[in-house]
């Protein structure tokens, strides 16, 4: 994982969302649901993470998504985090990456 992994309100050190812990929790919750491939797994994982981000912002405890994240040439918006999945899925080696971003404080669909 890279990016802003621990989200706090401006001028505060209170953690309102720790994406590292959230990924572990989401991975455990979707572990019993079968995906046909790593892309499907990444899609489920990213959907839950984006939902957690939306929830924490809509609750008002987080005023803004982080800005200034590393974006590569050709990417739009502000990168919040990137998640890299490497390993074996159904005994096949695989690699997937997820980019979570926003444009003007509106979350974009995750890029997988």
KEKE-3310 file (N, C-alpha, C; in steps of 0.2 Angstrom, whole numbers, plus 5000, padded with zeros to 4 digits):
npx = (5004:5002:5002:4990:4987:4982:4969:4965:4956:4958:4971:4972:4976:4968:4963:4952:4950:4959:4966:4974:4971:4957:4958:4962:4951:4941:4946:4945:4931:4926:4932:4926:4918:4917:4927:4929:4942:4957:4955:4941:4941:4949:4940:4929:4935:4940:4928:4922:4931:4930:4917:4919:4927:4918:4908:4915:4917:4904:4899:4904:4915:4927:4932:4938:4944:4961:4973:4985:4991:5002:5001:5001:5007:4995:4984:4969:4963:4965:4976:4972:4975:4985:4984:4992:4991:4998:5001:4995:4980:4967:4977:4985:4997:4996:4993:4987:4982:4975:4969:4963:4955:4950:4941:4940:4935:4925:4923:4931:4927:4935:4951:4956)
npy = (4994:5011:5029:5040:5033:5033:5042:5058:5071:5089:5097:5089:5074:5063:5048:5044:5035:5021:5014:5003:4994:4993:4987:4974:4970:4970:4961:4949:4949:4946:4935:4922:4923:4919:4924:4924:4927:4936:4950:4951:4949:4960:4970:4968:4971:4984:4991:4990:4997:5010:5012:5013:5025:5034:5034:5039:5052:5057:5056:5067:5068:5068:5081:5083:5074:5068:5078:5080:5068:5056:5055:5048:5052:5056:5052:5057:5068:5066:5055:5045:5032:5018:5001:4986:4970:4955:4938:4922:4916:4905:4895:4901:4912:4929:4947:4963:4980:4993:5009:5022:5037:5054:5068:5084:5082:5072:5056:5045:5031:5016:5012:4998)
npz = (5000:4996:4999:5007:5021:5033:5039:5045:5053:5048:5056:5067:5076:5078:5073:5060:5051:5047:5034:5032:5043:5039:5027:5031:5039:5029:5020:5028:5029:5016:5013:5013:5002:4985:4972:4954:4949:4952:4948:4951:4965:4968:4965:4973:4986:4984:4982:4995:5002:4997:5001:5015:5015:5010:5020:5031:5028:5025:5037:5043:5051:5045:5035:5023:5009:5007:4998:4985:4983:4976:4959:4943:4927:4916:4924:4932:4944:4962:4970:4983:4989:4985:4982:4981:4975:4976:4972:4974:4966:4966:4964:4954:4948:4951:4949:4954:4955:4964:4963:4972:4972:4971:4964:4966:4979:4976:4976:4965:4954:4959:4952:4943)
capx = (5000:5005:4997:4987:4984:4978:4965:4963:4954:4963:4974:4971:4979:4963:4962:4945:4950:4965:4965:4978:4966:4951:4959:4963:4945:4937:4948:4942:4924:4925:4936:4921:4914:4922:4928:4932:4949:4960:4951:4935:4943:4951:4934:4925:4939:4940:4921:4921:4936:4927:4912:4922:4929:4912:4905:4918:4916:4897:4897:4906:4921:4932:4930:4940:4949:4968:4975:4992:4994:5006:4997:5006:5006:4988:4979:4966:4961:4970:4976:4972:4979:4986:4984:4995:4989:5002:5001:4991:4973:4965:4983:4988:5000:4992:4995:4982:4983:4969:4970:4958:4956:4945:4942:4936:4931:4920:4927:4930:4927:4942:4954:4959)
capy = (5000:5018:5035:5042:5026:5035:5048:5062:5078:5094:5100:5084:5068:5058:5044:5042:5029:5018:5010:4997:4990:4992:4981:4968:4969:4969:4955:4944:4948:4944:4929:4917:4924:4917:4928:4920:4929:4942:4956:4951:4950:4967:4974:4968:4974:4991:4993:4991:5002:5016:5013:5016:5032:5039:5034:5043:5059:5059:5057:5074:5067:5070:5086:5083:5068:5071:5080:5080:5061:5055:5053:5046:5055:5054:5051:5063:5068:5066:5049:5044:5027:5012:4994:4981:4963:4950:4932:4916:4915:4898:4892:4904:4918:4935:4954:4968:4986:4997:5016:5025:5044:5059:5074:5090:5079:5067:5049:5041:5023:5013:5010:4992)
capz = (5000:4997:4999:5013:5024:5040:5038:5051:5052:5048:5062:5072:5076:5079:5067:5059:5046:5045:5028:5033:5047:5035:5022:5034:5041:5023:5017:5032:5028:5010:5012:5011:4995:4980:4966:4949:4948:4956:4947:4954:4972:4969:4964:4980:4991:4983:4984:5002:5005:4995:5005:5021:5014:5009:5026:5036:5026:5025:5044:5046:5055:5040:5031:5016:5007:5006:4992:4984:4982:4970:4953:4937:4920:4912:4929:4934:4951:4968:4973:4990:4991:4980:4985:4977:4977:4973:4975:4970:4967:4963:4962:4948:4950:4949:4951:4953:4959:4965:4964:4975:4971:4971:4960:4969:4984:4974:4975:4959:4954:4960:4945:4945)
cpx = (5004:5000:4996:4984:4980:4975:4963:4960:4959:4965:4972:4975:4975:4962:4955:4945:4957:4964:4969:4974:4960:4952:4959:4955:4940:4939:4945:4935:4922:4928:4932:4917:4919:4921:4931:4939:4951:4957:4945:4936:4944:4945:4930:4929:4939:4933:4920:4925:4933:4921:4914:4924:4923:4908:4908:4917:4909:4895:4899:4913:4927:4929:4932:4944:4956:4969:4982:4995:4997:5001:5002:5003:4999:4983:4976:4964:4967:4970:4976:4976:4980:4987:4987:4994:4994:5002:4998:4984:4971:4972:4987:4991:4996:4995:4989:4984:4977:4971:4963:4959:4949:4946:4937:4932:4926:4924:4925:4929:4934:4945:4958:4963)
cpy = (5006:5023:5037:5036:5028:5042:5051:5068:5083:5096:5095:5078:5062:5054:5042:5036:5027:5013:5003:4992:4989:4987:4975:4965:4967:4962:4949:4943:4946:4937:4922:4917:4923:4922:4923:4921:4935:4948:4956:4952:4957:4972:4974:4972:4982:4994:4994:4996:5009:5018:5016:5023:5037:5039:5039:5050:5061:5060:5064:5074:5069:5075:5085:5076:5071:5073:5080:5073:5061:5052:5052:5051:5052:5052:5057:5062:5067:5059:5049:5038:5022:5006:4990:4974:4959:4943:4926:4916:4909:4895:4895:4911:4924:4942:4959:4974:4990:5004:5019:5033:5048:5065:5079:5087:5074:5061:5047:5034:5021:5011:5003:4989)
cpz = (5000:4997:5006:5016:5030:5039:5045:5049:5052:5055:5068:5071:5077:5073:5066:5054:5045:5040:5029:5037:5043:5030:5025:5036:5035:5020:5021:5030:5021:5008:5010:5005:4990:4974:4960:4947:4952:4955:4951:4962:4973:4969:4970:4985:4990:4984:4991:5005:5003:4999:5012:5021:5014:5016:5031:5034:5026:5033:5047:5050:5051:5035:5024:5015:5006:4999:4991:4983:4976:4964:4947:4931:4917:4917:4931:4941:4956:4970:4980:4992:4985:4984:4980:4979:4973:4976:4971:4971:4963:4960:4956:4951:4947:4952:4950:4957:4959:4966:4966:4975:4971:4966:4963:4975:4983:4973:4968:4960:4955:4953:4947:4939)
residu = (UNK:UNK:UNK:UNK:UNK:UNK:UNK:UNK:UNK:UNK:UNK:UNK:UNK:UNK:UNK:UNK:UNK:UNK:UNK:UNK:UNK:UNK:UNK:UNK:UNK:UNK:UNK:UNK:UNK:UNK:UNK:UNK:UNK:UNK:UNK:UNK:UNK:UNK:UNK:UNK:UNK:UNK:UNK:UNK:UNK:UNK:UNK:UNK:UNK:UNK:UNK:UNK:UNK:UNK:UNK:UNK:UNK:UNK:UNK:UNK:UNK:UNK:UNK:UNK:UNK:UNK:UNK:UNK:UNK:UNK:UNK:UNK:UNK:UNK:UNK:UNK:UNK:UNK:UNK:UNK:UNK:UNK:UNK:UNK:UNK:UNK:UNK:UNK:UNK:UNK:UNK:UNK:UNK:UNK:UNK:UNK:UNK:UNK:UNK:UNK:UNK:UNK:UNK:UNK:UNK:UNK:UNK:UNK:UNK:UNK:UNK:UNK)
# end
